[in-house]
Amino acid sequence: MKGVGMQLNSDYDLSVKMVRDGDGMIVSGVMIGTVIAQNQALILLCQKGEIKESPTTGAGIDGLCNDADFRAWKREITEQMEADGQRISRLEITENKLILEAKYL
């Protein structure tokens, strides 16, 4: 099911919570859950080429600070989210905020 996967912590490392049974054997560890927000964050933060398995993925949002062409940024973000299988219901970009609401189809 799209939108469910391995969760990351605030440092973008795997979120791990080891659980051992009575014999000390690990029975679970990697946290699984809803990942749409983290997927959106990664797409926004990464530059193209940073994700080796998908070199065309990434909006490189840090470049938005030096660019006032919000229409171009909206187009880039929309293309990236759609390529990930998400449909955007709301996308607003102003000088001091970005609002993104999207979900997997």
Contact map, one row per residue, 1 for C-alpha under 8 A:
111100000000000000000000000000000000000000000000000000000000000000000000000000000000000000000000000000000
111110000000000000000000000000000000000000000000000000000000000000000000000000000000000000000000000000010
111110000000000000000000000000000111000000000000000000000000000000000000000000000000000000000000000000010
111111000000000000000000000000011111000000000000000000000000000000000000000000000000000000000000000000000
011111100000000000000000000000011110000000000000000000000000000000000000000000000000000000000000000000000
000111110000011000000000000001111010000000000000000000000000000000000000000000000000000000000000000000000
000011111000011000000000000001111110010000000000000000000000000000000000000000000000000000000000000000000
000001111111111000000000000000000000010000000000000000000000000000000000000000000000000000000000000000000
000000111111111000000000000000000000000000000000000000000000000000000000000000000000000000000000000000000
000000011111100000000000000000000000000000000000000000000000000000000000000000000000000000000000000000000
000000011111100000000000000000000000000000000000000000000000000000000000000000000000000000000000000000000
000000011111110000000000000000000000000000000000000000000000000000000000000000000000000000000000000000000
000000011111111000000000000000000000000000000000000000000000000000000000000000000000000000000000000000000
000001111001111100000000000001100000000000000000000000000000000000000000000000000000000000000000000000000
000001111000111110000000000001100000000000000000000000000000000000000000000000000000000000000000000000000
000000000000011111000000000011100000000000000000000000000000000000000000000000000000000000000000000000000
000000000000001111100000000111100000000000000000000000000000000000000000000000000000000000000000000000000
000000000000000111110000011111000000000000000000000000000000000000000000000000000000000000000000000000000
000000000000000011111000011110000000000000000000000000000000000000000000000000000000000000000000000000000
000000000000000001111111111100000000000000000000000000000000000000000000000000000000000000000000000000000
000000000000000000111111111000000000000000000000000000000000000000000000000000000000000000000000000000000
000000000000000000011111100000000000000000000000000000000000000000000000000000000000000000000000000000000
000000000000000000011111100000000000000000000000000000000000000000000000000000000000000000000000000000000
000000000000000000011111110000000000000000000000000000000000000000000000000000000000000000000000000000000
000000000000000000011111111000000000000000000000000000000000000000000000000000000000000000000000000000000
000000000000000001111001111110000000000000000000000000000000000000000000000000000000000000000000000000000
000000000000000001111000111110000000000000000000000000000000000000000000000000000000000000000000000000000
000000000000000011110000011111000000000000000000000000000000000000000000000000000000000000000000000000000
000000000000000111100000011111100000000000000000000000000000000000000000000000000000000000000000000000000
000001100000011111000000000111110000000000000000000000000000000000000000000000000000000000000000000000000
000001100000011110000000000011111000000000000000000000000000000000000000000000000000000000000000000000000
000111100000000000000000000001111100000000000000000000000000000000000000000000000000000000000000000000000
000111100000000000000000000000111110000000000000000000000000000000000000000000000000000000000000000000000
001110100000000000000000000000011111100000000000000000000000000000000000000000000000000000000000000000000
001111100000000000000000000000001111111000000000000000000000000000000000000000000000000000000000000000000
001100000000000000000000000000000111111100000000000000000000000000000000000000000000000000000000000000110
000000000000000000000000000000000111111110000000000000000000000000000000000000000000000000000000000000000
000000110000000000000000000000000011111111000000000000000000000000000000000000000000000000000000000000000
000000000000000000000000000000000011111111100000000000000000000000000000000000000000000000000000000000000
000000000000000000000000000000000001111111110000000000000000000000000000000000001000000000000000000000000
000000000000000000000000000000000000111111111000000000000000000000000000000000000000000000000000000000000
000000000000000000000000000000000000011111111100000000000100000000000000000000000000000000000000000000000
000000000000000000000000000000000000001111111100000000001111000000000000000000011000000000000000000000000
000000000000000000000000000000000000000111111100000000000111100000000000000010000000000000000000000000000
000000000000000000000000000000000000000011111110000000000111110000000000000000000000000000000000000000000
000000000000000000000000000000000000000001111111011000001111100000000000000000000000000000000000000000000
000000000000000000000000000000000000000000001111110000001111100000000000000000000000000000000000000000000
000000000000000000000000000000000000000000000111111000111111000000000000000000000000000000000000000000000
000000000000000000000000000000000000000000000011111101111100000000000000000000000000000000000000000000000
000000000000000000000000000000000000000000000111111100100100000000000000000000000000000000000000000000000
000000000000000000000000000000000000000000000101111111101100000000000000000000000000000000000000000000000
000000000000000000000000000000000000000000000000111111100000000000000000000000000000000000000000000000000
000000000000000000000000000000000000000000000000001111100000000000000000000000000000000000000000000000000
000000000000000000000000000000000000000000000000101111111000000000000000000000000000000000000000000000000
000000000000000000000000000000000000000000000001111111111000000000000000000000000000000000000000000000000
000000000000000000000000000000000000000000000001100001111100000000000000000000000000000000000000000000000
000000000000000000000000000000000000000000100111101001111110000000000000000000010000000000000000000000000
000000000000000000000000000000000000000001111111111000011111000000000000000000010000000000000000000000000
000000000000000000000000000000000000000000111111000000001111100000000000000110010000000000000000000000000
000000000000000000000000000000000000000000111111000000000111111100000000000000000000000000000000000000000
000000000000000000000000000000000000000000011110000000000011111110000000000000000000000000000000000000000
000000000000000000000000000000000000000000001000000000000001111110000000000000000000000000000000000000000
000000000000000000000000000000000000000000000000000000000001111111100000000000000000000000000000000000000
000000000000000000000000000000000000000000000000000000000001111111110000100000000000000000000000000000000
000000000000000000000000000000000000000000000000000000000000111111110000000000000000000000000000000000000
000000000000000000000000000000000000000000000000000000000000001111110000000000000000000000000000000000000
000000000000000000000000000000000000000000000000000000000000001111111100000000000000000000000000000000000
000000000000000000000000000000000000000000000000000000000000000111111100000000000000000000000010000000000
000000000000000000000000000000000000000000000000000000000000000000111111100000000000000000000000000000000
000000000000000000000000000000000000000000000000000000000000000000111111110000000000000000001100000000000
000000000000000000000000000000000000000000000000000000000000000000001111111000000000000000000000000000000
000000000000000000000000000000000000000000000000000000000000000000001111111100000000000000000000000000000
000000000000000000000000000000000000000000000000000000000000000100001111111110000000000000000000000000000
000000000000000000000000000000000000000000000000000000000000000000000111111111000000000000111000000000000
000000000000000000000000000000000000000000000000000000000000000000000011111111100000000000000000000000000
000000000000000000000000000000000000000000000000000000000010000000000001111111110000000000000000000000000
000000000000000000000000000000000000000000010000000000000010000000000000111111111000000000000000000000000
000000000000000000000000000000000000000000000000000000000000000000000000011111111100000100000000000000000
000000000000000000000000000000000000000000000000000000000000000000000000001111111110000000000000000000000
000000000000000000000000000000000000000000100000000000001110000000000000000111111111000000000000000000000
000000000000000000000000000000000000000100100000000000000000000000000000000011111111111100000000000000000
000000000000000000000000000000000000000000000000000000000000000000000000000001111111111100000000000000000
000000000000000000000000000000000000000000000000000000000000000000000000000000111111110000000000000000000
000000000000000000000000000000000000000000000000000000000000000000000000000000011111110000000000000000000
000000000000000000000000000000000000000000000000000000000000000000000000000000001111111000000000000000011
000000000000000000000000000000000000000000000000000000000000000000000000000000001111111100000000000001111
000000000000000000000000000000000000000000000000000000000000000000000000000000001100111110000000000001111
000000000000000000000000000000000000000000000000000000000000000000000000000001001100011111100000000111100
000000000000000000000000000000000000000000000000000000000000000000000000000000000000001111100000000111000
000000000000000000000000000000000000000000000000000000000000000000000000000000000000000111110000001111000
000000000000000000000000000000000000000000000000000000000000000000000000010000000000000111111000011110000
000000000000000000000000000000000000000000000000000000000000000000000000010000000000000001111100111100000
000000000000000000000000000000000000000000000000000000000000000000000100010000000000000000111111111000000
000000000000000000000000000000000000000000000000000000000000000000000100000000000000000000011111110000000
000000000000000000000000000000000000000000000000000000000000000000010000000000000000000000001111100000000
000000000000000000000000000000000000000000000000000000000000000000000000000000000000000000001111110000000
000000000000000000000000000000000000000000000000000000000000000000000000000000000000000000011111111000000
000000000000000000000000000000000000000000000000000000000000000000000000000000000000000000111101111100000
000000000000000000000000000000000000000000000000000000000000000000000000000000000000000001111000111110000
000000000000000000000000000000000000000000000000000000000000000000000000000000000000000111110000011111000
000000000000000000000000000000000000000000000000000000000000000000000000000000000000000111100000001111100
000000000000000000000000000000000000000000000000000000000000000000000000000000000000011111000000000111110
000000000000000000000000000000000001000000000000000000000000000000000000000000000000011100000000000011111
011000000000000000000000000000000001000000000000000000000000000000000000000000000000111000000000000001111
000000000000000000000000000000000000000000000000000000000000000000000000000000000000111000000000000000111
